[in-house]
Amino acid sequence: MTFEFTSQVRSIRVKTSAGLVNAIYFLDKDYEQLASYESQSTDGLEDHTQTLAENEEVFGVYGVKDVKDHFSSFGFIVKVKPYGSAMGNKLSNFDPDESSELMGAFDISA
């Protein structure tokens, strides 16, 4: 699966149910959808959004999608642009079983 973007991703939104990621949306600075994946209707599902800092950009995405259309895990790698200091990378992972708050799940820094 490949996602192509027409402008810079500023937020990533997922919708989850029963420990599975059912939908993924990549959004621009105005929260307009750039690309998406939906495995089913998303009405009534838990909604989680992670907004990137001004000095961050999506470097890559990954996930596990087994036999069914749902993702059992989903994450993304963020490149951190320097503010005059050393550049680094941050690995972000969303596990719907471990967190109902997307922010906490995405706050994994290396």
C-alpha positions as a Markdown table, in Angstrom:
| # | Residue | x | y | z |
|---|---|---|---|---|
| 1 | Met | 0.0 | 0.0 | 0.0 |
| 2 | Thr | 1.3 | 3.4 | -0.9 |
| 3 | Phe | 0.2 | 6.9 | 0.2 |
| 4 | Glu | 1.1 | 9.9 | -2.0 |
| 5 | Phe | 0.7 | 13.4 | -0.7 |
| 6 | Thr | 0.1 | 16.6 | -2.7 |
| 7 | Ser | 1.3 | 18.8 | 0.2 |
| 8 | Gln | 2.9 | 18.5 | 3.6 |
| 9 | Val | 1.2 | 16.2 | 6.2 |
| 10 | Arg | 0.6 | 18.2 | 9.4 |
| 11 | Ser | -1.8 | 15.8 | 11.2 |
| 12 | Ile | -2.6 | 12.1 | 11.2 |
| 13 | Arg | -6.0 | 10.9 | 12.3 |
| 14 | Val | -7.0 | 7.3 | 13.0 |
| 15 | Lys | -10.4 | 5.7 | 13.8 |
| 16 | Thr | -10.3 | 2.6 | 15.9 |
| 17 | Ser | -12.6 | -0.1 | 17.2 |
| 18 | Ala | -12.0 | -3.3 | 19.2 |
| 19 | Gly | -8.2 | -2.8 | 19.2 |
| 20 | Leu | -8.0 | -2.4 | 15.4 |
| 21 | Val | -7.2 | 0.6 | 13.2 |
| 22 | Asn | -10.1 | 0.9 | 10.8 |
| 23 | Ala | -9.3 | 4.2 | 9.1 |
| 24 | Ile | -6.2 | 6.4 | 8.6 |
| 25 | Tyr | -6.3 | 10.0 | 7.4 |
| 26 | Phe | -3.4 | 12.2 | 6.5 |
| 27 | Leu | -4.3 | 15.9 | 6.8 |
| 28 | Asp | -2.7 | 19.2 | 5.8 |
| 29 | Lys | -2.3 | 22.3 | 7.9 |
| 30 | Asp | -6.0 | 23.2 | 7.4 |
| 31 | Tyr | -7.1 | 19.6 | 8.3 |
| 32 | Glu | -8.0 | 18.9 | 4.7 |
| 33 | Gln | -7.6 | 15.3 | 3.7 |
| 34 | Leu | -4.5 | 14.5 | 1.6 |
| 35 | Ala | -4.8 | 10.7 | 1.5 |
| 36 | Ser | -6.7 | 8.0 | 3.4 |
| 37 | Tyr | -7.4 | 4.4 | 4.0 |
| 38 | Glu | -10.8 | 3.1 | 5.3 |
| 39 | Ser | -11.6 | -0.5 | 5.9 |
| 40 | Gln | -15.3 | 0.1 | 6.8 |
| 41 | Ser | -17.8 | 2.8 | 7.6 |
| 42 | Thr | -16.2 | 4.9 | 10.4 |
| 43 | Asp | -19.4 | 6.2 | 12.0 |
| 44 | Gly | -19.3 | 5.8 | 15.8 |
| 45 | Leu | -15.6 | 4.7 | 16.0 |
| 46 | Glu | -13.1 | 6.2 | 18.4 |
| 47 | Asp | -11.3 | 9.1 | 16.8 |
| 48 | His | -7.6 | 10.0 | 17.6 |
| 49 | Thr | -5.6 | 12.8 | 16.0 |
| 50 | Gln | -1.9 | 13.5 | 16.2 |
| 51 | Thr | -0.7 | 16.9 | 15.0 |
| 52 | Leu | 2.9 | 17.4 | 14.1 |
| 53 | Ala | 5.1 | 20.2 | 15.5 |
| 54 | Glu | 6.2 | 22.9 | 13.0 |
| 55 | Asn | 9.7 | 21.3 | 13.0 |
| 56 | Glu | 8.5 | 17.8 | 12.2 |
| 57 | Glu | 7.6 | 16.0 | 9.0 |
| 58 | Val | 6.4 | 12.5 | 8.2 |
| 59 | Phe | 9.4 | 10.4 | 7.0 |
| 60 | Gly | 7.5 | 7.1 | 6.6 |
| 61 | Val | 4.6 | 5.0 | 7.7 |
| 62 | Tyr | 4.3 | 1.3 | 8.6 |
| 63 | Gly | 1.6 | -1.1 | 9.9 |
| 64 | Val | 0.4 | -4.7 | 10.1 |
| 65 | Lys | -2.6 | -5.6 | 8.0 |
| 66 | Asp | -3.3 | -9.3 | 8.2 |
| 67 | Val | -6.0 | -11.2 | 6.4 |
| 68 | Lys | -8.7 | -8.7 | 7.2 |
| 69 | Asp | -8.9 | -5.1 | 6.0 |
| 70 | His | -8.1 | -3.6 | 9.4 |
| 71 | Phe | -4.7 | -2.7 | 10.6 |
| 72 | Ser | -3.7 | -4.5 | 13.9 |
| 73 | Ser | -1.0 | -1.9 | 14.3 |
| 74 | Phe | 0.0 | 1.4 | 12.7 |
| 75 | Gly | 2.8 | 3.9 | 13.2 |
| 76 | Phe | 4.8 | 6.5 | 11.5 |
| 77 | Ile | 8.4 | 7.9 | 11.5 |
| 78 | Val | 8.9 | 11.6 | 12.0 |
| 79 | Lys | 11.9 | 13.6 | 10.9 |
| 80 | Val | 12.7 | 16.4 | 13.3 |
| 81 | Lys | 14.1 | 19.5 | 11.6 |
| 82 | Pro | 16.6 | 21.4 | 13.7 |
| 83 | Tyr | 15.9 | 24.7 | 15.4 |
| 84 | Gly | 19.6 | 25.4 | 15.4 |
| 85 | Ser | 20.4 | 22.1 | 17.2 |
| 86 | Ala | 21.3 | 18.6 | 16.2 |
| 87 | Met | 18.7 | 16.9 | 13.9 |
| 88 | Gly | 17.0 | 13.7 | 15.2 |
| 89 | Asn | 14.3 | 11.2 | 14.4 |
| 90 | Lys | 11.3 | 10.1 | 16.4 |
| 91 | Leu | 9.6 | 6.8 | 16.1 |
| 92 | Ser | 5.8 | 7.1 | 16.6 |
| 93 | Asn | 3.6 | 4.1 | 17.2 |
| 94 | Phe | -0.1 | 3.8 | 17.8 |
| 95 | Asp | -1.4 | 0.7 | 19.6 |
| 96 | Pro | -5.2 | 1.0 | 20.1 |
| 97 | Asp | -5.0 | -1.7 | 22.9 |
| 98 | Glu | -2.6 | 0.2 | 25.0 |
| 99 | Ser | -3.9 | 3.8 | 24.7 |
| 100 | Ser | -7.1 | 5.6 | 24.3 |
| 101 | Glu | -5.1 | 8.8 | 23.9 |
| 102 | Leu | -3.3 | 9.0 | 20.7 |
| 103 | Met | -1.0 | 11.8 | 22.0 |
| 104 | Gly | 0.5 | 9.5 | 24.6 |
| 105 | Ala | 1.0 | 6.7 | 22.2 |
| 106 | Phe | 2.8 | 9.0 | 19.7 |
| 107 | Asp | 5.1 | 10.5 | 22.3 |
| 108 | Ile | 7.8 | 7.7 | 22.0 |
| 109 | Ser | 11.1 | 9.5 | 21.4 |
| 110 | Ala | 14.5 | 7.9 | 20.6 |
